[in-house]
Amino acid sequence: MSSRELVVLGTSSAVPTRHRNHNGYLLRWDGQGFLFDPGEGTQRQMAYAGASASDVHWLCVTHFHGDHCLGVPGVVQRIARDRVRHPVRAVFPASGEAYWRRLRHAAAFADTSAIEECPVSGELDSAGPLIARRLSHPVEAYGYRLQEPSGRQMLPEKLAEYGIRGPEVGELQRTGSVRGITLDQCSLPRPGQSFAFVMDTRLCDSVFELAAGVDMLVIETTFLSAESALATEYGHLTAFEAGRVAAEAGVRKLVITHFSERYTPDDEPVFLDEVRRSFDGEVVAARDLMTVPVPRRARQLQIPAK
């Protein structure tokens, strides 16, 4: 199983349907679980997906419309009931703190101290490993980006060529040179992997900033282009616009979701066709309980000269 993968818990927008649950997305990332926008029914969907409360380390809400947060009470109470010991950091717009409080304490239960609140505000805010950017929606909403730091990929053939072995490898990595041989001569840049999560929004600069060069972009496609006026009015994207974002931002894998209840699973090919009018890369139409692996790191092919 990939150590970096997206578990789709729900793909509907405003209301759940017979075929789609409310929103819910669990990103597994090196032993950390990022639960994004848990809508109504998320707790049960997690059970169907084989996920537990102990898998959640970050609880991230983009905004406080119901389809993005009505699952918070069940998830929080399950974290308490299962006696999750590790910290669970709750990230949400600071302007919606009153809504957070109501959801966090929606019913009587034996509370937990595991939840650590991390409200975000402003254009350049961040919470731990997450970067948050303000989106364009009728209520304050944020998109999130997870970015792994860049590093270096060591080249065994180059190390052998220069006779660098054992403790000298560690010295080379720490100091940048050994016996006049530099790190650049024995390694390649390794860009860190990245993931972006963009829900309810019109096109805006923040969408492109969050999506820039990511390995995986999860983005709403609430409407098809025939309803573009409605999308703009209510602060949403069309499938064509999502494809445009992916193309202009250089996204490696695009996952479209958050479909209006007016569409059925039979409309999935239409969404994919519309996305492909603007994006020719890999695209996945999300379905409930689907698992989508994050692409492997892009490899740097140019071997350093001697």
MARMI-173850 format. One record per residue: x, z negated, y negated of N, C-alpha, C, O in turn; residue in one letter. Coordinates in pm, whole numbers, plus 50000, padded with zeros to 5 digits. Layout:
<recs>
XZYXZYXZYXZYa;...
</recs>
This chain:
<recs>
500845000050119500005000050000500885000049876501864992749869m;500525008249778501265008649653501184995249583500144988749583s;502314991049520502294978649444501734980749305501534971149231s;501474993149270500874996349141499715005949166499915017749196r;498505000749152497325008749182496125003549106496064991849068e;495175012349084493925009049016492805008149119492595017549196l;492104996949120490924995349204489704996549113489514988249024v;488895006749136487725009249052486555001249106486125003149219v;486034992149024484924983549066483574988749018482554985649078l;483564996448911482315001848859482605012648757483635012348690g;481695022448746481965034348664480815038248572480885048648506t;479765030148566478645033548479478885028548338479775020248314s;478105033548245478225029048106477165018448078477205007648137s;476215021247992475315010847939474565003048047474414990848037a;474085010048149473325003048253473825007548390474245019048405v;473794998648490474145002948626473065012048682471915011648638p;473435020048778472485029148843472535026748993473275018149041t;471755034449067471775033149213473135036949269473515032349377r;473885045249197475145050349249476375044449181477485045449233h;476175038349064477325033448988477055019348937476015016648877r;477995010348962477914996948905478374997348760478985007048716n;478074986748686478674984948554480184986148565480744985548675h;480844987848450482304988348442482994977348521482394967048553n;484244979748554485114969948616486314977048677486154986348756g;487534972748639488744979548683489834969148706490174961648614y;490374968548826491434959148859492724967048879492854974848974l;493674964948789494984971348801495934961648869496214950848818l;496434965748986497444957849056498814963049014499114974949027r;499634953948964500914958048906501974947748943502104937548876w;502714950449048503804941649090503384927149105504014918049051d;502304924949178501864911349205501004905249097500534893949113g;500804912248987499924907648880498644915948884498684927948911q;497514909448857496244916448854495654916448714495444905748656g;495404928248659494804929848527493364934548547493134945948587f;492404925848520490994929248535490454933448399490374925348307l;490094946248387489614951748261488094953048261487514957948357f;487474948548153486054950748124485124947948242484464957048293d;485064935448285484174932148398482714932048354482264922748288p;481984942348393480564942948364479764935348469480324929348560g;478454935748453477554928948547477844933448690478004945348716e;477914923948783478134927148924479584928048965479874931349080g;480514925348874481934926948907482354917749021483124921849108t;481864905349021482274895949125481944901449265482754900449357q;480754907249278480384912649409481194925249441481604927249556r;481424933549342482224945549365483644942049409484224949049492q;484184931149355485504926649399485474922949547486414925949620m;484414916649590484294913149731484254925749818484924926349921a;483484935749776483424948249850484804955049856485154961349955y;485584953549748486884960149740487994952149808489134956649812a;487664940349860488674932049923489564924849825490684921049858g;489074922949702489824915749599489224901849581488034899849603a;490054892449542489594878749523489924873849383490644880449308s;489384862149348489654856349217491144853649198491644854349086a;491844850549306493274847649295494094860149264495274859049230s;493474871949274494174884349239494214886649088494914895549041d;493474878749011493344881048867494324872048792494294859848806v;495194878248712496124870948626495824873648478496174865648391h;495184884948451494794888548315493344893248318492964901348403w;492554888248225491144891948212490994898248074491014891247973l;490854911448070490954919047945489624925447909489064933247986c;489114922047793487834927347743488114936047622488744931547526v;487654948547625487884957447511486954954247395487364955147279t;485704950647426484734947047321483544940447388483464939547511h;482614935647306481554927147360480194934047367479174927847338f;480164946747404478934952847453478774948747600479754947247672h;477514947147642477244940847771477894947447890478324940547982g;477974960747892478514967548009480024965148025480604969048126d;480634958847926482074956147931482384941247947483554937447954h;481344932847951481654918547954480644909748028480894897848045c;479514915048073478504906548134478954900748269478304891848322l;480054905748323480594899948446481534888348422481984881848518g;481854885448295482794874648266482344861248324483154854448385v;481054857148307480674844048361480934842648510481464832548555p;480564852648587480774851948732482234851448769482624844048859g;483064859448700484494859648732485134846248696485904840748775v;484814840948578485384828148537484964817048631485784808748672v;483684816848667483204806248755483784807648895483984797648964q;484044819848938484684821749068486144817149065486634811449162r;486824819648954488194814648938488194799348949489074793549012i;487204793048888487104778348895486764773849037487394764749090a;485774780249098485324776049231486424777549334486554769149423r;487214788349324488284790749421489564783149388490574784549456d;489504775149283490654766849243491934775049223493004771549274r;491794785949151492964794049118493924785649034493524779948933v;495174784849076496154776049011496984783148904497384776848807r;497224795948921498074802648823497294805248694496064806048696h;497994806648582497294809648456496584823148462497114832848517p;495394823548406494654836148389494454837948239493694830548177v;495134847648182495114849748038493964858848001493864870048051r;493104854047914491924861547871492214868147737492464861247637a;492184881447735492474889247615491184895547567490484902147644v;490864893747439489604898847386489714899747233490564893147175f;488844907747168488884908447022488564894946960487564888646994p;489424890546868489214877546805487894876846730487294866146719a;487444888146678486184888346602484984885446690483904882046640s;485144886746823484044884146916484154870746985483584868847092g;484884861446924485114848546991483814841147021483724834247122e;482814842546934481534835746960480904841147088480344833447167a;480984854147110480454859947234481274855247353480714852247458y;482594854647336483444849847445483024835847487482914832947606w;482814827047390482434813247420481134812647500481004805047596r;480164820847459478884820747531479064825547674478474819847766r;479864835847693480104841047828480924831247911480634828848028l;481944825747849482854816447918482124804147968482474798548072r;481084799847894480334787747930478844790947945477984783747895h;478564801848016477184806648026476314798048116475084798748107a;476924789948202476154781748296476944769048327478144768148298a;476254759448385476914746948423477784749348547477304754748647a;479054745148541479944746348656481124736948636481384732348525f;481824734148742483034725948734484124734648675484654743648742a;484474732148550485334741048473486764741348527487144733448614d;487554750548473488934752448513489824752748390489414757348284t;491034748048406492024748848298492914761048313493844762948235s;492644769448414493494781048440493374791648331494314799148307a;492204792348265491964802648165492724799348037492554788647979i;493574808747994494294807447868493844818647776494014830447809e;493294815347662492714825247571493784831747484494644824847427e;493724844947475494694852847396493924862847309493984874847335c;493204858047206492474867347120493414876447043494494872247001p;492994889047023493814898746950493064903246824491834903746821v;493844906446722493274911546598494344919546526495534917046544s;493934929246445494884937246369495314949646445495054951146564g;495984958546371496344971546427497564971046518497734979946602e;498424960946504499684960946577499794948746667500894943646687l;498674944046720498684931846796499134934446940499114945846988d;499534923647005499914924547146499644911147211499544900847144s;499544911247343499354899047420500204900047545499874907247638a;501324892747546502224893447660502694907647684503224913947592g;502524913047806502984926647835502044937447783502364949347792p;500914933647729499914943347682500084946347534500324937447453l;499944959247501499864963647363498404966747335497764973547415i;497874961847224496474963947189496394972147060497154969846967a;495454981647057495244989646936493744990646907492934992446998r;493404989546781492004990146738491475004346754492125013946714r;490285005546813489635018446835488515020646735488285012346647l;487805031746748486715035246655485385034446728484975043846797s;484705022946713483445020346781482565012346686483095005846595h;481245012346702480395004846609480694989846603480434983546500p;481234984046710481714970146705483234970546726483764980346777v;483914959846686485374959646699485754960946846485294953346931e;486604970646874487004973547011488484976747013489034982146917a;489124973347125490554975747142490814983347271490114981547371y;491824991747267492374997647387493654990447422494264984047336g;494074991247548495254983947594496244993247663495875003247725y;497514989647649498584997247715499554987347778499944977447717r;499924990147903500924982347975502164991047988502115002048043l;503294986047936504514994047932505674986547997506054975747953q;506224992348102507404986748166508644990548084508735001948038e;509594981348062510814984847988511594995948058511574997048180p;512265004047979513115014548035514345008348098514734997148064s;514965015548192516165010548258517085022048294517015032848235g;517945019648391518875029848438518765031248589518605021248660r;518855043348638518865046148782520305048748824520905058848785q;520875039648904522255041348950522345053049049521435055249129m;523455060249043523675071849129524785068549230525965068349194l;524425065949357525435061849457526575071849470527725067849490p;526265084849459527315094849476528345094049363529535096449384e;527875090649242528795089349129529615076449141530815076349110k;528975065749187529715053249208530815055349311531945050749293l;530485062549419531485065249524532585074149469533765072049501a;532225084049389533225093249333534255085849249535445089149250e;533795075749175534705068249088535255055649156535995048049094y;534905053549282535425042149355534905028749305535595018549314g;533675028749252533085016449202532195010649311531255017149357i;532494998249351531734992049458531724976949440532464971449358r;530864970249518530814955649517530534949849380529654954749309g;531294939349340531044932649212531204941849090530644939248984p;531994952749107532184961748994530874968748954530694972248837e;529964970649050528674976849017527904967748921527364972448820v;527854954948952527184945548864527834944748727527144943748626g;529164945248723529884944948595529544957348512529344956448390e;529494968748579529144981148510527754980148448527554984348334l;526814974648523525444973248472525364963448356524594965448262q;526154952648363526114942348259526824946548131526334944348021r;528014952648147528874955048031528874969547984529244972347870t;528464978748072528414992748032529655000748067529665012848049g;530714993948116531905001548155532764993348251532764981048248s;533485000448338534434994448432535615003948445535445015648478v;536814999048418538035007148431537945020248355538485030448397r;537265019748241537135031748158536005041048201535755051048134g;535315037748309534165045648355532915039548293532705027548302i;532095047748229530915042648159529665043148246529595050448345t;528695035148204527405034948275526735048548271526075052448367l;526885055748161526265069048149526825078848252526135088348291d;528065076548297528665085548394528175083048536528365091348625q;527545071448558527155067448693525665064848709525225059848812c;524895068148608523465065148614522695074848526523265082448447s;521375074348542520465082548461519445073448394519125062848447l;518945077648279517855069848219516645069348312516285079448373p;516035057548322514835056048403513715050948313513655038948285r;512835059748268511745055148181510845045448254510535047448371p;510415035048185509505025448246508135031648268507695040148191g;507465027348373506115032248398505155026548296505395015948237q;504065033548275503105029248173501685032548216501445041648296s;500755024848162499325025948195498545023248067498885014247991f;497505030948044496665028647927495205028347967494765035448058a;494455019847897493025017947925492275019547793492405011347702f;491495030247785490775033647661489295035047692488885044347762v;488515025847641487065026647658486415030647527487005038247450m;485235025747500484325031247400484995033747265485415024447196d;485075046647228485715050347103485435064847069485195073147157t;485485067846941485595081646896487085085346900487935076646917r;487385098146885488775102146871489375095546747488765095646640l;490555089846761491245083646648492725082946683493105085246798c;493565079846585495005079546608495395069746718496325072346794d;494685058446726495045048146825494895053246967495655049347056s;493915061946991493715067347125494965074947169495455073147280v;495475083447081496655091447114497905082647125498775085247207f;497985072247041499125063147048499155055647180500205054347242e;498005050747223497935043447350498275052547468498915048247564l;497835065047460497975074247573499325081247579499635087647679a;500135080147474501355088247462502275086547583502865075947604a;502395097247661503355097847771503075088647888503975086347969g;501855083247901501625073548008501555080248145501205092048158v;501895072348246501785077248384500325077948427499955087048502d;499505068548382498075068948414497265064748292497535054548229m;496275072748259495325069748153493935068548212493425078048272l;493315056848196491905054848232491125055648102491365047948010v;490185064948095489515067647969488035070647991487655076648092i;487235066547896485795069247905485485084047884486115090747802e;484505088847959483905102047935482405100047947481775104548043t;481845093347849480435089547857479525101847859478495101847926t;479915112247785479045123947769479785136947800481005137547798f;479005147147829479495160847830479395166547688478735160647602l;480035177847665480115183247529478755187147471478585187647349s;477795190047558476455193347508475865181847428474965184047347a;476345169647450475865157947379476935152647282477005140647257e;477755161547229478875157147144478395150147017479045140746971s;477265154446960476745147846840476355133446871476595124346792a;475745131546988475355118147031476595109547056476625097647022l;477605115647116478845108347142479465103247012479875091747003a;479525111746913480095107746784479265096846719479815087246664t;477935098246724477055088446662477255074546722477285064646650e;477375073946854477455060946922478895056546950479115046147013y;479875064246904481255060046920481805061847059482385052647116g;481615073947116482085076847251482825090047255482875097447157h;483415092947371484135105247394483375114247490482595109647573l;483615127247477483135136747576484255139447676485415135747654t;483905145947786484905149347887485955158747830487135157347859a;485525168247748486485177447687487465170047598488655172947599f;486965160347520487845152747431488845144247510489995142847470e;488395138547622489305130847706490425139847759491595135747762a;490075151947799491095161347844492045165047732493245166647755g;491525166547613492375169647498493375158447472494555160947446r;492915146047480493815134647462494935135147565496105133647530v;494565137147691495565137447798496585148547777497775146647799a;496105160347735497005171647714497955169147598499165171247611a;497425164847486498255162947366499185151047380500255150847319e;498785141047459499605129047475500605130247589501465121547604a;500515140747670501445142247782501195132547896502145127347953g;499925130147928499555120948036499845127248171499625139248190v;500345119248266500635124448399499415124448489499165134348559r;498635113648490497415113148571496285107748485496425097348421k;495175114848483494015111348403492885106648494492525113548589l;492315095048464491175089748539490005088648442490055081048346v;488935096348468487775096248380486685087448441486525086748563i;485945080548353484955070848401483975067548290483965074248186t;483135057048310482155052448210481145063648181480985068048067h;480455067948286479525079148276478135074148235477665063948286f;477515081148145476145077948104475215078648224475405086648315s;474195070048221473235069848332472415082648342471735084848442e;472465091048238471735103848243472345113448345471695123148385r;473595110848386474275119448482474285113248620474305100948634y;474255121648723474295116948862475625120948924476385128548863t;475925116049044477165120449110477255135549128478355140949139p;476115142349131476135156849144476735163649021477125175349028d;476815156348909477385161948786478905160548779479525165348684d;479505154048878480955151848875481735164848860482675165248780e;481405175748933482165188148914482075193548771483015199948722p;480955191048704480815195748566481755188148475482385194048387v;481875175048495482815167048417484245171948441485015173448346f;484595174348567485945178748598486235192448537487315194748484l;485265201448544485445214748485485655213648335486475220748278d;484905204848271485025203448125486375197448087486995201847990e;486835187548162488155181748135489225192548148490135193348066v;489115200648251490155210748279490155222048178491095230148177r;489145222948095489185232647985490245228747883490725237347809r;490615216147878491595211547779492825205147842493805202547771s;492815202347973493925195448039494145201448176493215202348257f;495385205648203495665212148332496455203148426496975207848527d;496555190248396497255180948482496345174748587495225179348608g;496855164248652496085157648758494955149348697495175141448606e;493755151248748492595143848697491775138648814491585145648914v;491295126348799490465119948901489175115348835489205108448733v;488035119248892486735113948848486495101148926486325101349048a;486475089848856486395076948922485055075148993484005079348944a;485115068849108483925064849183484065050049217485175044949233r;482945043249229482975029149262483745026649392483555033749491d;484605016549390485395011649503486515021249545487085019849653l;486805030749460487945039749482489245032549443489255024449351m;490335035649514491675030849477492515042849435492605052749508t;493135041849318493925052849263495365047949240495575039449154v;496335053049313497725048649293498285053649161498005064849118p;499085045249096499835049548978500905059249025501565056549126v;501095070548956502115080249002503505073849008503825064748931p;504315078749100505705074349106506405078148976505995087348906r;507475070948946508215073748823508665088248821509065093848923r;508605094248702509175107548684510685106548699511305097348646a;511295115948769512735115348794513495123748693513065134748656r;514625118548649515535125848564516425134448654517145128948737q;516405147448639517075156348734518505159748694519285163848781l;518885158448570520205162648526521245152348564521205141048515q;522185155948653523245147048697524345146848591524765157548545i;524825135048551525865134548449527145141448493527535140748610p;527795148248399529045155048430530165144948449530075133448406a;531215149448514532355140748542533105137848413534105130648414k;
</recs>
